[in-house]
Amino acid sequence: MLRTIWTRVKSFVTLRSLQTRIFLLILVVGILPCILARVAILNNYEERAVEQRSATVSNQLMIVGNHLLTNNYFIDNGNISAVSKVAINAELEMISNLYAGRVMIINRGLKVMKDTYGISEGKTIISEEVIRCFQGSNSTRYDRENGFIELTTPVVSTGADGKSTVIAVMLTSISNDNIVSTMEALQRKAQVLENLIILCILVLAIVLSEILVRPFNQVSNAIMNVGTLENYEPISVPDYVETVHIVDAFNRILKRMKRLDDSRQEFVANVSHELKTPMTSVKVLADSLLAQPDAPAELYREFMEDIVSEIDRENRIITDLLALVRLDKKANGLNISVVNINELTELILKRLRPIARKKDVEVVFESMRQVVAEVDEVKLTLVLTNLVENAIKYNKDHGSVRVELDADHQFFTVKVSDSGLGIPEEAMPHIYERFYRVDKSHSREIGGTGLGLAITKGAVLAHKGSISLTSEEGVGSCFSVKIPLNYIPDTTSAGASDGTGKVEE
């Protein structure tokens, strides 16, 4: 239990866990929009507040500017009535106090005519914003760092000819304290709301990550709970398409493992039986001789010939088993050389013709062209010998065997056809299995071990070739072997069987 918890914690920290990644993804996707929304809302409020405050102050300053023009404030400041002067100053002071700011009136000579702070009157001020305003370009500048809004308002006079002239500029600075205090209040409320949302998202991320990963945990538990291959049941987790694919792949592997296990058990049983049968016969024959101490020499000779025959049979089985073991290794164990296939085939047929003559079977070799290929001569000899020998042994008396050799620019093809017994359709998928016999009684009569075709197919596949069969019961069979002319070695097992004799084509 503790080990499982430690494993999950370790995978969480190293981000190797799918659940951790889903949790973090939901967390980020949920929290990031909240933060962005809070920042966007506060910035938007600040921009709107500054814009609205600037527009309000600008409108009031324009009204004050009209009053200044009406009372000839810029023509002769000394002749302006005391009442008007007090009224105008009161308006400026009111704006200054209301917005916690400062208002300065600057004439075209850039001299300060009025300063609500009373510290710059009569002084010359040089400001880029003021100069631009005299040129007809108003400006508003928000200085967040220093906490004020600065804006310029022109005082425009229209002459008798209808021409407008900027005769003065009001440079105003107002505080943003109200905006800042309102934003701080909004920030606190937004932070509380954001924390609540983050808490909800955190809980949701934990729950969803657990729910979303649960089917994969079910797959893992189902795999762990699979029993022995003898009594396993296919697992099923249909929650996601992905889990279905994983489970299907696992079930297929499990079926292949079971088939392989069954084949191996069957192979061991067959090997035990095939090796035990000759030994049993030898023991029976020896016991019979021992039970007859006065048996004639002819009987001894007959029994000894039977014993030798059984020993030869045992030797053939062992030899074939050793050949299969060698073929089960990787294809890089091949001893590749350049071989004249025509000459090799003629040599093999020359060796087998005495067997054919005993059954009066005609063996014909037909070559379309001279073929030279890169092959393992020993293993290719096994292939051709097994196919031709089977065609002779399982043939009818006075039958025929035809061997055809042809090639193109990539492959050479050897076809071995006979006029023999043929193979039933239901037996054709099994003929390459080890110890499989179509007709067991006939096979034992002619000394077959049931390993020849397994060896043949293993050797063909070791050369990266293919073997196929067409057969009709009572008419005959035709084996076709196709092998590349040039052997290209690789690191994969090209022709090894799976240990069952059921080698994939």
matplotlib code that plots the C-alpha trace (Angstrom):
import matplotlib.pyplot as plt

x = [0.0, 2.7, 4.7, 1.7, 1.2, 4.9, 4.8, 1.8, 3.4, 6.6, 4.8, 2.9, 6.0, 7.8, 4.7, 4.8, 1.3, -1.6, -3.8, -1.3, -1.1, -4.9, -5.1, -2.6, -4.2, -7.7, -6.1, -4.3, -7.2, -9.5, -7.3, -5.7, -8.9, -9.9, -6.6, -6.9, -10.5, -9.7, -6.8, -8.8, -11.8, -9.7, -7.7, -10.9, -12.4, -9.3, -9.3, -13.0, -12.7, -9.8, -11.6, -14.8, -13.0, -11.0, -14.1, -16.0, -13.1, -12.6, -16.2, -16.1, -12.8, -14.4, -17.2, -14.7, -12.8, -16.0, -16.4, -12.9, -13.5, -16.9, -15.3, -12.4, -10.0, -7.2, -7.6, -7.2, -7.0, -7.0, -10.4, -12.2, -14.8, -14.1, -17.2, -16.4, -12.8, -14.0, -16.5, -13.9, -11.4, -14.1, -14.8, -11.2, -10.7, -13.8, -12.5, -9.1, -10.6, -13.2, -10.7, -7.8, -5.8, -4.2, -5.3, -2.9, -4.0, -1.1, -1.2, 0.4, 3.6, 3.8, 3.4, 1.2, -1.7, -3.4, -2.3, -4.7, -1.7, -0.5, 3.2, 3.8, 1.9, 3.9, 6.4, 7.2, 6.4, 7.7, 5.6, 5.3, 1.6, 0.9, 2.7, 0.8, -2.5, -1.7, -1.3, -4.7, -3.9, -5.5, -3.9, -4.7, -1.9, -2.4, 0.5, -0.4, 3.0, 2.7, -1.0, -2.4, -4.2, -2.9, -4.9, -4.7, -7.8, -7.6, -9.4, -10.6, -11.5, -13.5, -12.8, -15.2, -14.0, -15.0, -11.4, -10.7, -7.6, -6.2, -5.4, -4.7, -4.4, -5.6, -3.1, -4.9, -3.6, -6.1, -5.6, -6.6, -7.0, -10.7, -10.0, -7.2, -9.4, -12.2, -9.8, -8.4, -11.9, -12.6, -9.3, -10.1, -13.6, -12.2, -9.4, -12.0, -14.1, -11.0, -9.9, -13.4, -13.3, -9.7, -10.8, -13.8, -11.5, -9.0, -11.7, -13.1, -9.6, -9.0, -12.4, -12.2, -8.6, -9.7, -12.7, -11.0, -8.1, -10.3, -10.8, -7.1, -6.7, -9.5, -7.5, -4.4, -6.3, -7.9, -4.5, -3.1, -6.0, -5.7, -5.2, -3.4, -3.5, -5.5, -8.6, -8.2, -11.2, -10.9, -11.0, -13.3, -13.2, -15.5, -15.3, -13.1, -12.1, -8.5, -9.2, -11.1, -8.0, -5.6, -7.8, -8.3, -4.6, -4.0, -6.6, -5.1, -1.6, -3.1, -4.8, -1.5, 0.3, -2.3, -2.1, 1.7, 1.5, -0.9, 1.3, 4.4, 2.6, 1.4, 4.9, 6.4, 3.8, 4.3, 8.1, 7.8, 5.4, 7.5, 10.7, 9.1, 7.5, 10.7, 12.2, 9.1, 9.4, 13.1, 12.3, 9.5, 11.7, 14.6, 12.3, 11.0, 14.5, 15.4, 12.2, 13.4, 16.9, 16.8, 15.3, 16.7, 19.3, 16.8, 14.4, 17.3, 18.3, 14.7, 14.3, 17.7, 16.7, 13.5, 15.6, 18.0, 14.9, 13.5, 16.9, 17.1, 13.7, 14.7, 17.8, 15.8, 13.5, 16.4, 18.1, 14.9, 14.5, 18.0, 17.4, 14.2, 16.2, 18.8, 16.0, 14.4, 17.4, 17.7, 18.3, 21.8, 22.8, 22.5, 25.7, 25.0, 26.9, 26.4, 24.7, 23.7, 20.2, 19.9, 23.0, 21.8, 18.3, 19.7, 22.0, 19.2, 17.0, 19.8, 20.0, 16.3, 15.6, 16.5, 13.7, 11.4, 12.3, 11.2, 7.7, 8.0, 7.5, 8.8, 10.7, 10.9, 13.0, 12.1, 14.2, 13.2, 16.6, 19.9, 19.4, 22.2, 21.1, 22.6, 21.3, 22.3, 23.0, 22.5, 19.1, 17.9, 18.9, 16.7, 13.8, 14.1, 14.9, 11.9, 9.5, 10.6, 11.0, 7.4, 6.1, 7.7, 6.8, 3.1, 2.6, 0.7, 2.5, 3.5, 2.9, 5.0, 6.8, 7.4, 10.0, 9.9, 12.5, 12.0, 13.1, 12.5, 14.7, 14.0, 13.0, 13.5, 10.6, 10.6, 7.4, 7.2, 4.0, 2.9, 0.1, -0.2, -2.9, -3.6, -4.3, -7.8, -8.8, -9.4, -5.8, -4.0, -3.8, -2.0, 0.5, 3.4, 2.8, 5.3, 4.4, 1.2, 0.3, -2.5, -2.5, -0.8, -0.8, 0.6, 3.2, 4.4, 4.6, 7.0, 8.9, 7.8, 8.4, 5.9, 8.7, 9.7, 7.3, 8.0, 11.7, 11.0, 8.9, 11.3, 14.2, 12.2, 11.2, 14.8, 15.7, 12.8, 10.9, 7.4, 5.9, 2.3, 0.3, -2.4, -3.9, -6.8, -7.6, -7.0, -5.4, -2.2, -0.4, 1.8, 4.2, 5.5, 8.7, 9.6, 13.0, 14.8, 17.8, 19.9, 19.9, 19.7, 20.6, 18.9, 18.7, 15.2, 14.3, 13.4, 12.5, 12.4, 9.3, 7.5, 8.4, 5.2, 5.7, 3.0, 5.3, 3.8, 4.1]
y = [0.0, 2.5, 1.5, 2.2, 5.6, 6.5, 5.4, 7.7, 10.6, 10.1, 10.1, 13.2, 15.1, 14.0, 14.8, 11.3, 10.6, 11.2, 12.1, 14.8, 16.2, 16.3, 17.9, 20.6, 21.2, 21.7, 23.9, 26.1, 26.3, 27.3, 29.7, 31.6, 33.0, 34.2, 36.1, 37.5, 38.5, 40.3, 42.2, 43.1, 44.3, 46.5, 48.0, 48.6, 50.3, 52.5, 53.6, 54.3, 56.2, 58.3, 59.0, 60.0, 62.2, 63.9, 64.6, 66.1, 68.4, 69.4, 70.4, 72.5, 74.2, 75.1, 76.8, 78.7, 79.6, 81.1, 83.1, 84.4, 85.6, 87.1, 89.2, 90.3, 88.5, 88.4, 92.0, 94.1, 92.2, 95.4, 96.6, 93.4, 93.9, 92.8, 90.7, 88.9, 88.3, 86.9, 84.7, 83.4, 82.7, 81.0, 78.7, 77.9, 77.2, 75.1, 72.9, 72.7, 71.8, 69.4, 67.3, 67.9, 69.4, 72.6, 74.9, 77.3, 79.8, 80.5, 83.2, 83.0, 84.5, 81.3, 83.3, 82.1, 84.5, 82.4, 79.6, 78.2, 77.3, 80.9, 80.0, 80.3, 83.5, 85.8, 83.0, 81.6, 77.9, 75.9, 72.7, 70.5, 69.9, 73.7, 74.5, 71.7, 73.0, 76.5, 74.8, 73.2, 69.8, 69.0, 66.4, 64.2, 62.4, 59.9, 59.4, 56.3, 56.3, 59.8, 59.7, 62.5, 63.3, 66.2, 67.8, 71.0, 73.0, 75.8, 79.2, 80.0, 83.4, 84.0, 87.2, 89.3, 87.5, 84.2, 83.0, 81.2, 81.8, 80.1, 83.0, 81.0, 77.5, 76.1, 73.5, 71.3, 68.6, 66.6, 63.7, 60.1, 59.2, 58.5, 56.1, 54.4, 53.9, 52.6, 50.2, 49.0, 48.2, 46.3, 44.5, 43.2, 42.0, 40.5, 38.7, 37.2, 36.1, 34.8, 32.8, 31.1, 30.3, 28.9, 26.7, 25.4, 24.8, 23.0, 20.6, 20.2, 19.4, 16.7, 15.1, 15.3, 14.0, 11.0, 10.3, 10.7, 8.4, 5.8, 3.7, 3.4, 2.2, -0.3, -1.5, -1.8, -3.7, -6.0, -6.8, -7.5, -9.7, -11.9, -15.5, -18.3, -18.7, -21.9, -20.1, -16.5, -14.4, -11.5, -8.1, -5.3, -1.6, 0.2, 3.7, 5.3, 4.5, 4.5, 2.0, -0.2, -0.2, -1.0, -3.8, -5.2, -5.2, -6.9, -9.5, -10.3, -10.6, -12.8, -15.0, -15.3, -16.2, -18.8, -20.2, -20.3, -21.9, -24.5, -25.2, -25.5, -28.0, -29.9, -29.8, -31.2, -33.9, -34.8, -34.9, -37.1, -39.4, -39.5, -40.2, -42.7, -44.8, -46.1, -46.7, -48.7, -50.8, -51.4, -52.5, -54.8, -56.4, -56.8, -58.3, -60.7, -61.9, -62.3, -64.3, -66.8, -67.9, -70.7, -68.5, -69.3, -67.0, -65.9, -64.6, -62.8, -61.2, -60.2, -58.6, -56.8, -55.4, -54.0, -52.6, -50.9, -49.5, -48.0, -46.5, -45.0, -43.5, -42.1, -40.6, -39.0, -37.4, -36.0, -34.7, -32.9, -31.5, -30.1, -28.6, -26.9, -25.5, -24.0, -22.5, -20.9, -18.7, -15.3, -15.2, -13.8, -17.4, -18.2, -19.1, -17.0, -17.8, -17.4, -20.7, -21.9, -23.0, -25.1, -27.2, -27.6, -28.7, -31.2, -32.6, -33.0, -34.7, -37.1, -38.2, -38.7, -40.5, -44.0, -43.5, -42.5, -45.5, -47.9, -46.5, -46.0, -42.3, -40.1, -37.0, -34.1, -30.9, -27.9, -24.8, -21.6, -19.9, -20.1, -18.8, -17.7, -16.5, -15.5, -18.3, -20.7, -23.8, -26.3, -24.8, -24.5, -28.1, -29.0, -27.1, -28.7, -32.2, -32.2, -31.0, -33.4, -36.3, -35.8, -35.5, -38.9, -40.7, -39.4, -40.1, -42.8, -45.7, -44.8, -41.2, -38.1, -35.2, -32.0, -29.4, -26.0, -23.3, -19.7, -16.2, -12.5, -9.5, -9.9, -13.4, -17.0, -19.5, -23.2, -25.2, -28.8, -30.5, -34.1, -36.4, -37.9, -38.2, -34.5, -32.7, -32.2, -28.6, -28.7, -30.0, -27.3, -24.7, -27.2, -28.8, -26.6, -27.5, -29.7, -33.4, -32.8, -35.6, -35.6, -39.4, -40.7, -44.4, -43.7, -41.4, -44.0, -46.6, -44.4, -43.2, -39.6, -37.6, -34.8, -32.2, -31.9, -29.1, -27.2, -27.3, -26.3, -23.3, -22.1, -22.3, -20.4, -17.6, -17.4, -16.3, -13.7, -15.8, -17.3, -20.7, -21.5, -24.6, -25.5, -29.0, -31.1, -34.3, -37.3, -35.1, -33.9, -31.0, -28.1, -26.3, -22.9, -21.4, -17.8, -16.5, -13.2, -13.4, -11.1, -11.6, -8.4, -9.1, -7.1, -7.2, -8.7, -12.4, -12.9, -16.6, -17.9, -19.6, -18.9, -22.3, -23.9, -24.7, -22.1, -19.7, -16.5, -16.1]
z = [0.0, 1.0, -2.1, -4.3, -2.7, -3.0, -6.7, -7.4, -5.5, -7.4, -10.8, -9.7, -8.9, -12.1, -14.2, -15.7, -14.5, -17.0, -14.1, -13.0, -16.5, -16.8, -13.3, -14.3, -17.7, -16.1, -13.4, -15.9, -18.4, -15.5, -13.6, -16.5, -17.9, -14.4, -14.0, -17.5, -17.0, -13.7, -15.2, -18.3, -16.3, -14.0, -16.9, -18.8, -15.7, -15.3, -18.9, -18.8, -15.5, -16.8, -20.1, -18.3, -15.7, -18.4, -20.5, -17.5, -16.5, -20.1, -20.5, -17.3, -18.4, -21.8, -19.9, -17.8, -21.0, -22.5, -19.3, -19.7, -23.2, -22.3, -19.5, -21.7, -19.3, -21.9, -23.3, -20.2, -17.0, -15.1, -16.5, -15.7, -13.0, -9.5, -9.5, -12.7, -11.6, -8.3, -10.1, -12.6, -9.8, -7.8, -10.8, -11.2, -7.5, -7.4, -10.3, -8.5, -5.2, -6.6, -8.5, -6.2, -9.0, -10.3, -13.2, -15.0, -17.7, -20.2, -22.8, -26.3, -24.8, -22.7, -19.5, -16.7, -16.2, -13.5, -11.2, -8.7, -6.5, -6.8, -7.2, -10.9, -11.9, -14.2, -14.9, -18.4, -18.9, -21.8, -22.3, -25.4, -24.7, -24.3, -27.6, -29.4, -28.0, -29.4, -32.7, -32.4, -31.0, -27.6, -25.4, -22.4, -20.5, -17.7, -15.4, -13.3, -11.6, -10.2, -9.8, -11.9, -15.2, -17.2, -20.0, -22.1, -23.0, -25.6, -25.2, -28.7, -29.9, -33.1, -35.0, -37.1, -40.2, -38.6, -38.1, -34.9, -32.8, -29.7, -27.5, -24.3, -23.0, -19.7, -18.4, -15.8, -13.6, -11.6, -9.1, -9.8, -6.1, -6.5, -9.4, -7.5, -4.4, -6.5, -8.3, -5.0, -3.8, -7.0, -6.8, -3.3, -4.4, -7.5, -5.5, -3.2, -6.1, -7.9, -4.9, -4.7, -8.4, -8.1, -5.2, -7.2, -10.2, -7.9, -6.6, -10.2, -11.5, -8.8, -9.4, -13.2, -13.4, -11.2, -13.3, -16.7, -15.7, -14.0, -17.2, -17.7, -14.1, -14.8, -17.8, -15.6, -12.9, -15.4, -16.9, -13.4, -12.6, -15.7, -14.5, -16.2, -19.9, -19.5, -18.0, -19.0, -20.0, -22.5, -20.6, -21.6, -20.7, -23.2, -21.6, -24.2, -27.8, -26.6, -23.8, -26.3, -28.6, -25.8, -24.5, -28.0, -28.6, -25.2, -25.9, -29.3, -27.7, -25.0, -27.6, -29.5, -26.2, -25.4, -28.9, -28.6, -25.2, -26.5, -29.5, -27.4, -25.0, -28.0, -29.5, -26.3, -26.2, -29.8, -29.4, -26.3, -28.2, -31.4, -29.4, -27.1, -29.9, -31.5, -28.1, -27.1, -30.3, -29.6, -26.1, -27.2, -29.8, -27.4, -24.7, -27.3, -28.1, -24.5, -23.9, -26.6, -25.7, -28.3, -31.2, -34.6, -36.2, -38.9, -36.2, -34.5, -37.8, -38.5, -35.1, -35.3, -38.7, -37.1, -34.2, -36.6, -38.5, -35.3, -34.4, -37.8, -37.4, -34.0, -35.5, -38.3, -35.7, -33.7, -36.9, -38.0, -34.5, -34.5, -38.0, -36.6, -33.7, -36.0, -38.2, -35.1, -34.8, -36.6, -40.3, -39.8, -39.1, -42.8, -44.6, -47.8, -51.0, -54.7, -55.9, -59.4, -58.7, -61.9, -61.0, -57.4, -58.5, -61.0, -58.3, -55.8, -58.4, -59.3, -55.7, -55.4, -58.7, -57.3, -54.8, -57.6, -59.7, -56.9, -57.2, -61.0, -60.6, -63.4, -62.3, -64.8, -64.5, -66.6, -66.4, -68.2, -67.8, -65.9, -62.3, -60.0, -56.5, -53.1, -50.8, -48.0, -50.1, -47.2, -46.2, -49.8, -50.4, -47.4, -49.0, -52.4, -51.1, -48.7, -51.4, -54.1, -51.7, -50.4, -54.0, -54.7, -51.5, -51.4, -55.1, -56.9, -58.5, -62.1, -61.3, -62.1, -60.4, -62.3, -61.1, -62.8, -62.3, -63.4, -62.4, -63.0, -62.1, -58.3, -57.4, -58.6, -58.3, -57.9, -58.5, -57.4, -58.6, -58.4, -59.5, -56.1, -53.4, -52.9, -49.6, -48.2, -48.0, -44.2, -43.7, -45.8, -43.0, -40.8, -43.1, -41.8, -38.2, -36.5, -36.4, -38.3, -40.7, -43.2, -43.3, -40.2, -41.1, -44.6, -43.1, -40.7, -43.4, -45.5, -42.4, -42.3, -39.1, -39.7, -39.5, -43.2, -44.2, -41.0, -41.8, -45.4, -44.5, -41.9, -44.4, -47.0, -44.7, -43.4, -47.0, -46.9, -49.3, -49.4, -50.0, -51.2, -51.9, -54.3, -54.1, -55.1, -53.4, -55.7, -58.4, -56.9, -55.2, -56.3, -53.9, -55.1, -53.5, -54.2, -53.0, -53.7, -56.0, -53.8, -50.0, -47.9, -44.3, -41.5, -37.7, -37.6, -37.5, -41.1, -41.2, -37.7, -36.6, -33.3, -31.9, -33.0, -36.6, -37.5, -39.3, -40.7, -44.5]

ax = plt.figure().add_subplot(projection="3d")
ax.plot(x, y, z, "-o")
ax.set_aspect("equal")
plt.show()
